[in-house]
């Protein structure tokens, strides 16, 4: 114990479930959630609205895309496509939930979402009617 904080070190494996451990810092203070508000940091309201339209299935949107973003490991960055168009890239993975996706959203409003739910394989959603590739556009590493 250190004031209002308790540090726990776990030795060995406890039967607590997949990827669950007692190890960590516990506090009586208000918790800080790493993903708090992440969906609104990574996406604009208009992008979320367009993605919901593209997916079309409320269950897939709410239960996998949105919920996965809220609980998953999310990384987002502003970069550009290999063709030079400015964009935002969002990567999300939730291994214990079976959700993984990569989204590329260009400044011109084009959205490309490669979503994999439950190991069923990738499915590409896009609002770019002229796009013929089977995955999101390649982006430049910055």
Secondary structure, DSSP 8 states (H G I E B T S, - for coil): -BTTEEEE---S--SS-TT--S-EEEESS----TTTTHHHHHS-HHHHHHHHHHH--HHIIIIIIIHHHHHSEEEEEEEEBTTS-EEEEEEEEETTTTEEEEEEEETTS-EEEEEEETTS-EEEEES-TT---SS---B---
